[in-house]
Each structure stands twice: as structure tokens, then as C-alpha cells.
Amino acid sequence: MLSQATLLLLIAGASASPMLSDTLILLESRQQSCPNLHVFGARETTVPQGFGSSGSVVDMILAANPGATKEQIFYPATGGDTYGTSARAGVLAVTNQVTNFSTQCPETQIVLVGYSQGAQIMDDAMCGGGDPDEQILNTTAPISATIAARVKAIILMGDPRHTPGAPYNIGNSTEPGFAPRLSGQICTAFASIIQSYCDQADPFCSKGNDPAVHKGYPKEYGAAALAFIQI
């Protein structure tokens, strides 16, 4: 946001320059439209475009933060033989949407909520590390350090990249997901702002055989996720 002193200088000069006056009005309008908090949500595989299972958590955050806004990640979310293509497109979508928004609203805090494949693309966009299974060979995080510094919290639910032993893991899983990070690799740079929820019976972020567990994280951990974000 502009400082009070800067605004006063601009206002003083605006009377002498109609063009400056128009620019000031546009700048102030843009700033006033920026919320204090903006939440991105990414849905799980095969779910129609929207927020999917991330939606209930996203809406809990908005209810607890009046004036906050939300935005869905636009990506294929397909499975099977096209999962890798979908994940790569998703990482690019997260990178572009978060970067574009934060460039327009640099003072707004950002929260990322990803579910299943949606968690994987949030994870990869912020943490990098590469993903040989999905032919992502570049290990550098796509989101720049400048933009990433504006992210307040990252909520990952049923993340296929779940890695046992990470300090941000929540739940009872001691097994890796079906697309785990390399042995010992964790998202050190953002460990303090991540919560990754995964239970042992989940067949996608762990080695379980109960799909119902994979679908139950908003009910099981939604309140905990909200409390973490509100700190």
C-alpha cells in the first residue's frame, strides 16, 4: 500500500496534472479492491472444475476472516494416463494464478488449500524438488521467492507427495504417498507454514485401502487447519 506521505504528494500534484489525477484514481481503486486475505483452492482428481473437497475448508477460512476472497485453480484434474500431464498443467496454473494475483495485490496475505492432486500441485509449485514420475525434472520451485514470501499458510490434504518424517505432517501415516518426494527431501523453506494431513488408511497419500479416509479430511482436520491459519 502507498504511505500517507506518498499519497499526499500525489494528491498535491494531481491538481496540476489531469493525467496524474486519473492514474491516482486507478491506483487507489485497485488498492481498495485488494483484500487482506486471499485463499486459493485446488480440487482433487476427476472432480469438475471448482474447489472440490478443498471448498469446505476454503469457506471456513472466509467465514472466519470477513472481507477475505477466494479463487479456484483452473487445471484439468484428470487421472489415469493423463495424470502427469494434468499435474504439470496444475503446477503451472498455481504458479501463474498466485503470481498474477500477488503482483496486483502485493500487500494481501495468501493461503493455499490443496486436496489430493490439488495438494500435489500446490506442493510442487511452492516447494519444487522435481517429480520424475510426472516428468518434472526442474527442481527449482516455480513460484518466486518474492511471491512465496506473501503466502501465510499452505494446507495440504491427502497429498500424493506425502513424505514420512516431515515436520509439518499431521495424521497417523508413516508411509509415503504414490508420488513421494525423494528420500529425505522435505519443503524446508516453508516448513513453518505448512500443514499436511494424511492418515495411514488413505490409499493415495499413504499405503492404505480405504478411500473414505481420503475423502474425510475436511471433517477430520478442517478445524485444525483453520486454527493453524488463524495463528
C-alpha positions in Angstrom: 0.0 0.0 0.0 1.1 3.6 -0.6 2.3 5.5 2.5 0.3 8.5 3.7 3.2 10.8 2.7 3.3 9.4 -0.8 -0.4 9.8 -1.2 -0.3 13.4 -0.1 2.5 14.2 -2.6 0.5 12.6 -5.4 -2.7 14.4 -4.4 -0.9 17.7 -4.4 0.4 17.1 -7.9 -2.8 15.8 -9.2 -4.5 19.2 -9.4 -1.8 20.4 -11.8 -1.9 17.2 -14.0 -5.2 15.6 -15.1 -3.3 12.5 -16.2 -1.7 12.1 -12.8 -5.1 12.5 -11.2 -6.6 9.7 -13.4 -3.6 7.5 -12.5 -4.1 8.1 -8.8 -7.8 7.3 -9.0 -7.0 4.0 -10.8 -4.3 3.1 -8.3 -6.5 3.8 -5.3 -9.3 1.8 -6.9 -7.1 -1.2 -7.4 -5.7 -1.0 -3.8 -9.2 -0.7 -2.3 -10.2 -3.9 -4.2 -7.4 -5.9 -2.7 -8.5 -7.9 0.4 -6.4 -8.6 3.5 -6.5 -12.3 2.8 -7.0 -14.3 -0.5 -7.5 -18.1 -0.5 -6.6 -20.3 -3.4 -8.2 -23.8 -3.6 -7.3 -26.7 -5.8 -9.6 -29.7 -6.3 -8.9 -33.4 -6.4 -8.7 -35.7 -9.4 -11.8 -36.2 -11.7 -13.8 -33.6 -9.8 -15.5 -31.0 -12.1 -14.0 -27.5 -12.2 -14.4 -25.7 -8.9 -13.0 -26.1 -5.4 -13.9 -29.8 -4.9 -13.2 -31.1 -1.4 -11.0 -28.1 -0.7 -14.1 -25.9 -0.8 -15.4 -26.5 2.7 -12.0 -25.6 4.2 -11.8 -22.5 1.9 -15.2 -21.4 3.0 -14.4 -21.9 6.7 -11.4 -19.6 6.3 -13.5 -17.0 4.6 -16.2 -17.2 7.3 -13.5 -16.5 9.9 -11.9 -13.7 8.0 -14.5 -11.1 6.9 -13.6 -9.5 3.6 -11.4 -12.4 2.5 -11.7 -13.6 -1.0 -11.3 -17.0 -2.8 -10.1 -18.3 -6.1 -10.2 -21.7 -7.7 -7.2 -23.1 -9.5 -8.0 -23.8 -13.1 -6.4 -27.1 -14.3 -7.5 -30.4 -15.8 -7.5 -32.6 -12.6 -7.6 -35.7 -14.7 -6.4 -39.1 -13.7 -5.1 -42.3 -15.3 -2.7 -42.0 -18.2 -3.2 -38.2 -18.2 -2.4 -37.6 -14.5 1.1 -36.5 -15.2 0.0 -34.0 -17.9 -2.7 -32.7 -15.5 -0.2 -32.3 -12.6 2.2 -30.4 -14.8 -0.6 -28.1 -16.0 -1.7 -27.7 -12.4 1.7 -26.6 -11.2 1.8 -24.0 -14.0 -1.7 -22.8 -13.1 -0.9 -22.4 -9.5 2.3 -20.5 -10.3 0.6 -18.2 -12.8 -2.6 -17.5 -10.8 -0.8 -16.9 -7.5 1.9 -14.7 -9.2 -0.7 -12.7 -11.1 -2.9 -12.0 -8.1 0.0 -11.2 -5.8 1.5 -8.8 -8.4 -1.8 -6.9 -8.4 -2.2 -7.1 -4.6 1.3 -7.2 -3.0 0.0 -6.5 0.5 -2.5 -9.3 0.5 -1.7 -12.4 2.5 -2.3 -15.7 0.6 -3.5 -19.1 1.8 -3.2 -22.2 -0.4 -5.5 -25.1 0.2 -5.0 -28.2 -2.0 -6.8 -31.6 -1.9 -5.2 -34.8 -3.3 -3.9 -33.9 -6.8 -4.7 -30.3 -5.9 -2.4 -30.7 -2.9 0.3 -32.1 -5.1 0.3 -29.1 -7.4 0.3 -26.6 -4.5 3.2 -28.6 -3.0 5.2 -28.7 -6.3 4.6 -25.0 -7.1 5.8 -23.8 -3.7 8.4 -26.3 -2.8 9.8 -27.5 -6.2 12.1 -30.6 -5.8 11.2 -32.1 -9.1 8.9 -35.1 -9.7 10.5 -37.7 -12.1 7.2 -39.7 -12.1 5.4 -36.8 -13.7 8.4 -35.7 -15.8 9.0 -32.6 -13.8 12.8 -32.5 -13.9 13.5 -29.0 -12.8 14.0 -29.0 -9.0 13.6 -25.2 -8.6 10.3 -24.0 -7.1 8.3 -22.3 -9.9 6.9 -19.6 -7.6 9.4 -16.9 -7.0 10.8 -16.2 -3.5 9.2 -12.7 -3.6 5.7 -14.0 -4.2 6.2 -17.0 -1.9 7.0 -14.7 1.0 3.4 -13.4 0.8 2.0 -16.8 1.5 0.6 -17.1 5.0 -0.2 -20.8 5.1 -0.3 -23.9 2.9 -2.9 -26.6 3.7 -2.3 -30.0 2.0 -4.9 -32.7 2.4 -4.2 -36.2 1.1 -1.1 -35.1 -0.8 0.3 -37.9 -3.0 3.7 -36.3 -2.4 3.4 -37.1 1.4 6.8 -37.8 2.8 7.1 -39.6 6.2 9.0 -37.7 8.8 8.4 -34.2 7.5 7.9 -31.8 10.5 4.6 -30.4 9.0 2.9 -33.8 8.8 -0.4 -34.2 10.7 -2.1 -37.6 11.0 -1.0 -41.2 11.7 0.5 -42.2 8.3 4.1 -43.4 8.4 4.1 -44.4 4.7 4.8 -42.3 1.5 2.1 -41.4 -1.0 2.1 -42.8 -4.5 4.2 -39.8 -5.8 6.5 -39.2 -2.8 9.4 -36.8 -2.8 12.9 -38.2 -3.0 14.1 -39.9 0.2 14.7 -37.3 2.9 13.5 -34.4 0.8 11.1 -32.0 2.6 10.0 -28.5 2.0 12.4 -26.9 4.4 11.9 -23.3 3.2 8.2 -23.3 4.1 8.1 -25.9 6.9 6.7 -23.5 9.4 3.7 -22.5 7.3 2.7 -26.0 6.0 0.2 -28.5 7.5 0.0 -31.8 5.5 -2.8 -34.1 6.6 -2.6 -37.8 5.9 -3.8 -40.9 7.7 -2.5 -44.4 7.3 -5.6 -45.9 5.7 -5.5 -43.4 2.9 -4.6 -45.2 -0.4 -3.3 -42.0 -2.1 -1.2 -40.1 0.4 -0.3 -43.4 2.2 -0.4 -47.1 1.6 -3.9 -47.8 2.9 -7.0 -49.3 1.3 -9.8 -47.1 2.5 -10.9 -44.3 0.0 -13.3 -43.0 2.6 -10.4 -41.8 4.7 -9.1 -39.9 1.7 -12.4 -38.1 1.4 -12.8 -37.3 5.1 -10.0 -34.7 5.8 -12.2 -31.6 5.9 -14.4 -33.1 8.6 -11.5 -34.7 10.4 -9.0 -31.8 10.3 -10.8 -28.7 9.0 -11.0 -27.1 12.4 -7.3 -27.8 13.0 -6.4 -26.3 9.6 -8.4 -23.2 10.4 -6.8 -22.8 13.8 -3.4 -23.1 12.2 -4.2 -20.4 9.6 -5.5 -18.0 12.2 -2.4 -18.0 14.3 
